[in-house]
Amino acid sequence: MQKRRTMAGGLPVALVAVFASACTLSAQPQDRPDAASAVVRESPKSSPVVPSAPPERKSIPVARGMVFGDGGQQVSIQEVSDEVVQSKEWKQISKMRDKVEDVAESLQGKVPKEKAQLTGGSADFGTFTYTYTDDGAIQPDPAWVAEYIRTETVPILGTVTCHKLMIPQLRAALQQIVDSGLASEIHPDEYGGCYVPRFIASDPSNPVSLHTWGIALDLNVPGNQRGVAGEIDRGVVAIFKSWGFDWGGDWDYTDPMHFELARLY
């Protein structure tokens, strides 16, 4: 299911629980450096508005009721008494659920999206809005992609798709690696990509990955997993650093396959 984010504030979430015990109503809540720092803010969640508690109905059985979830869809239902079903309060909640469903459906495709931007530098990397899916994949604004993302040929790796501002430095670093006799230390068949729009670790609760911006790349992936020193040649690392890249192998929780643009030359 595709989701959308907005900096201006989130959609009201209707999460209404109706408990037939005393027929009271309650609201339940739903459920990095330089140019290379992605700023992502989560949308605040609004509390639903529910009617005040109805008068006590002592004849209604305890621990029976119906629960509605995000968007008003029914999450679970338990047996309720005829008296509850016929009550004014129950009918009000049913109408509320139907209204929330209608509003949620009408807003599909019309909700403002989250805005992503880089901070710490004056270069124009652009800004974009995006939508995302539960698997952590991001779909940036196609207009931003057309303006900033390029597919070009570079030494060793061949064809890459990256941000247009990074490609000259990537090409220069790879050419110096070739000139230094280290080309065999990079394995093109183990290249993990550059422009791969997603959240960090493909987790929507994390910030937007710099791969979404096309200013990071992963090399020799199998032998350079997170949390290890990594097998990548340190001469290769030194050359990348000299061309403005930071290396994930320097982090506390290492990511030795990862290089990201930190300075523009």
C-alpha positions in Angstrom: 0.0 0.0 0.0 1.4 3.4 -1.0 1.8 6.0 1.7 2.4 9.7 1.6 4.0 12.1 4.1 3.6 15.7 4.7 5.7 18.3 6.6 2.6 20.4 7.2 0.9 17.8 9.4 -0.5 14.3 9.1 -4.0 13.2 8.2 -6.2 12.8 11.2 -6.2 9.2 12.2 -9.5 7.8 13.3 -8.9 5.1 15.8 -12.0 4.7 17.8 -12.7 1.9 20.3 -16.2 1.3 21.5 -16.5 -0.7 24.6 -19.9 -2.0 25.5 -18.9 -2.2 29.1 -20.8 0.8 30.5 -21.0 1.9 26.8 -18.1 4.3 27.2 -16.1 5.7 24.3 -12.3 6.1 24.2 -9.6 7.1 21.7 -6.7 4.8 21.0 -3.4 6.0 19.4 -2.4 4.4 16.2 -0.9 1.6 17.0 23.9 12.3 9.1 27.5 15.1 7.5 28.0 18.2 5.3 26.1 17.9 2.0 25.3 14.4 3.0 22.7 14.9 5.7 19.2 14.1 4.8 16.5 15.9 6.8 13.3 14.0 7.2 10.6 14.9 9.6 7.8 12.6 10.6 4.3 13.9 10.4 2.6 14.7 13.7 -0.4 12.6 14.3 -3.7 14.2 15.3 -5.9 12.8 18.0 -9.4 11.8 16.9 -12.4 13.6 18.2 -15.0 11.3 19.8 -18.3 12.0 21.4 -18.6 12.2 25.2 -19.4 9.0 27.1 -23.0 8.0 27.0 -25.0 7.2 30.1 -24.2 4.0 31.9 -26.2 1.0 30.6 -25.9 -1.7 33.4 -27.5 -4.3 31.3 -24.8 -4.4 28.6 -22.4 -7.3 29.0 -18.8 -6.5 30.0 -15.8 -6.7 27.6 -17.8 -6.7 24.4 -17.5 -4.1 21.6 -16.1 -3.2 18.2 -12.7 -1.7 17.4 -12.0 0.5 14.3 -8.4 1.1 13.0 -6.5 3.5 10.8 -8.7 5.0 8.1 -11.8 3.7 9.9 -11.6 0.1 8.7 -12.9 -2.5 11.1 -10.0 -4.3 12.8 -11.9 -6.6 15.0 -15.4 -7.2 16.2 -16.8 -9.0 19.2 -20.3 -9.9 19.9 -22.4 -7.0 21.2 -25.9 -7.0 22.7 -28.9 -6.0 20.8 -29.4 -3.1 23.1 -26.0 -1.7 22.2 -26.6 -2.1 18.4 -29.9 -0.2 18.8 -28.4 2.5 21.0 -28.0 6.1 19.8 -24.3 6.0 20.7 -23.6 2.9 18.6 -25.3 4.4 15.6 -23.2 7.6 16.0 -20.0 5.6 16.0 -21.1 3.5 13.0 -21.8 6.8 11.1 -18.4 8.1 12.2 -16.6 5.1 10.8 -18.4 5.3 7.5 -17.6 9.0 7.2 -13.9 8.4 7.9 -13.8 5.7 5.3 -15.4 8.1 2.7 -12.9 10.9 3.6 -9.9 8.6 3.4 -11.0 7.3 0.0 -11.6 10.8 -1.4 -8.2 11.9 -0.3 -6.2 9.2 -2.1 -3.7 10.9 -4.4 -4.4 14.4 -3.0 -2.5 14.3 0.3 0.6 16.6 0.4 3.8 14.5 0.3 6.9 14.6 2.5 9.6 17.0 1.3 13.3 16.0 1.4 16.3 18.3 1.3 20.1 18.2 2.0 21.8 20.6 4.3 25.3 21.7 5.0 26.4 22.9 1.6 25.6 25.5 -1.0 25.5 23.2 -4.0 22.1 22.7 -5.7 21.2 19.1 -5.1 17.5 20.1 -5.5 14.6 19.2 -3.2 11.8 16.8 -3.9 8.6 15.4 -2.5 8.1 11.7 -2.4 5.7 8.9 -1.6 6.8 5.5 -0.2 5.6 2.0 0.4 5.7 -0.4 3.3 8.8 -2.1 2.0 10.8 1.1 2.4 11.0 2.0 -1.2 10.7 5.7 -2.1 9.2 7.3 -5.3 10.7 10.8 -5.6 9.0 13.5 -7.7 9.6 12.5 -11.4 10.5 16.1 -12.2 13.3 16.1 -9.7 14.6 12.8 -11.1 14.6 14.2 -14.6 16.5 17.3 -13.5 19.1 15.7 -11.3 19.6 12.0 -11.9 21.8 10.9 -14.8 22.9 7.6 -16.3 26.4 7.7 -17.6 29.5 5.5 -18.2 32.4 5.5 -15.7 35.6 3.5 -15.5 35.5 -0.1 -14.0 31.8 -0.1 -13.2 30.5 0.8 -16.6 27.0 2.3 -16.6 25.9 4.0 -13.4 22.8 6.0 -12.4 23.7 8.8 -9.9 23.1 12.5 -9.1 24.6 14.7 -11.8 26.8 16.5 -9.3 28.5 13.3 -8.1 29.3 11.7 -11.4 32.4 13.9 -12.3 34.1 13.1 -8.9 33.1 9.4 -9.1 34.5 9.2 -12.6 37.8 10.9 -11.5 38.1 8.6 -8.5 37.6 5.5 -10.5 40.0 6.7 -13.2 42.7 7.3 -10.5 42.1 3.8 -9.2 42.7 2.4 -12.7 45.9 4.6 -13.1 47.1 3.2 -9.8 46.8 -0.4 -10.9 43.9 -1.1 -8.4 41.1 -1.6 -10.9 41.0 -5.4 -10.1 40.2 -4.5 -6.4 36.7 -3.3 -7.5 34.3 -6.0 -8.6 31.7 -4.7 -11.1 29.5 -7.7 -10.6 29.3 -6.9 -6.8 28.3 -3.2 -7.3 25.3 -2.4 -5.1 24.1 0.6 -7.0 24.1 4.4 -6.5 20.6 5.8 -7.1 18.5 3.4 -5.1 15.6 5.5 -3.7 14.7 4.1 -0.2 14.9 4.7 3.5 18.1 3.7 5.4 17.9 -0.1 5.7 14.6 0.1 3.8 12.9 1.0 7.0 10.3 3.8 6.7 11.0 4.8 10.4 14.5 5.7 9.4 15.7 8.9 7.5 15.9 9.0 3.7 19.0 7.2 2.5 21.6 9.2 0.5 21.1 6.5 -2.2 17.8 8.2 -2.8 19.7 11.4 -3.7 22.1 9.3 -5.9 25.1 10.5 -4.0 26.2 7.2 -2.4 27.4 3.9 -3.8 28.0 0.4 -2.6 31.1 -1.6 -3.8 32.1 -5.2 -3.4 29.0 -5.9 -1.4 29.4 -9.5 -0.3 32.7 -9.1 1.5 31.9 -5.7 3.1 28.7 -6.1 5.2 27.7 -4.0 8.1 29.6 -4.3 11.4 32.8 -5.8 10.0 36.2 -4.3 9.0 35.5 -5.2 5.4 37.7 -6.6 2.6 37.8 -3.6 0.4 41.3 -2.5 -0.5 42.4 0.5 1.6 44.2 2.1 -1.4 40.8 2.3 -3.1 39.4 3.8 0.1 42.1 6.4 0.2 41.5 7.5 -3.4 37.8 7.9 -2.8 38.5 10.0 0.2 40.8 12.2 -1.8 37.9 12.9 -4.2 35.5 14.0 -1.5 33.9 10.8 -0.4 33.3 9.6 3.1 33.7 5.9 3.8 31.2 3.8 5.8 34.1 1.8 7.2 35.0 4.7 9.5 31.6 4.7 11.3 31.1 3.2 14.7 28.7 0.7 13.2 30.8 0.0 10.1 29.4 -0.2 6.5 32.6 -0.8 4.5 30.8 -1.2 1.1 29.4 2.3 1.4 30.9 5.5 0.0 29.0 8.8 0.0 29.7 12.2 -1.4 30.6 14.7 1.4 32.5 17.4 -0.4 32.3 18.9 -3.9 35.5 19.8 -5.8 
